[in-house]
Amino acid sequence: MTLAVVLVSPKTPGNIGSAARAMLNMGAKDLRLVAPRCNHLDSGAVAMAVHAADLLRGATIYPTLREALADRDLSVGTSARIRSDLPQPQHPAQIRPFVRAATAPALVFGPEESGLTNADLEQCQMTVRIPTGDYASLNLAQAVLLVCYEFLQGQDEPLDRTRKTATREEMEAMYGHLHDTMHLIGYTDAVRARHTLRLWRALLDRALMNSAESRLFRGLLRQVQWKVEDAAKRGTTEPRPGQEVEAQSQD
Ligand code: SAH
């Protein structure tokens, strides 16, 4: 398993350096920065990284979270807050088996002041919340330490290596396809699309599809699109004679 730590728009070099150190302590090596608001190789960052300076220098910068997650097969968001309009964050113990079973999981952390946005969390299949006292907002690097500890060094679970989950790129392509199809058939409109798709993403992400299953689903969407476009051309939804056979052909 190669676990990536993704810091979304971090502001303070010292936090990035401390996060790199925490990663090395816990056995993670792949640091990804999405649109950082400071120079991650600033002397303050390197000083806080201590022996993890090489890990820090090896960090990859991405313009968007979507690109940072593209090759991952599981994305886990982190949040100090419970948000009414998103699925509830879970205890690390509930999420650990999924991370352990993944080949290329990502842990996603938010900016120091505001945390992850809803749009960021929508790109995560599950969200973890470290239990705390009344003051729930941990320092970014301390959150990285605790979450990496929970998933890399915490209590062992039997490994399930039999399942290969689709990459986030494949899933995002599928959601793009679903979005287009929903518009085509009038299932949603520009005003409701985001909310509708959020509900469907939550449902489909829970399925932890593999690549073949995501292609299967897209095969269905392609057939719906073809049927609607063909009917629009011919001015009827009645099947052509012998069309049913064609309609069965899936990916
Ligand atoms: N004020 C923000 C917290 C930002 S702290 C908020 O209320 O959401 C910076 C980041 O550290 C968060 O985005 C999250 O990634 C992580 N973090 C902080 N506290 C956490 C907690 N209790 N559980 C999980 N992640 C936490």
Boltz pocket constraint, residues with backbone or C-beta under 6 A from the ligand:
constraints:
  - pocket:
      binder: B
      contacts: [[A, 78], [A, 79], [A, 80], [A, 81], [A, 108], [A, 109], [A, 110], [A, 111], [A, 112], [A, 113], [A, 114], [A, 115], [A, 116], [A, 128], [A, 129], [A, 130], [A, 131], [A, 132], [A, 136], [A, 137], [A, 138], [A, 139], [A, 140], [A, 143]]
      max_distance: 6.0
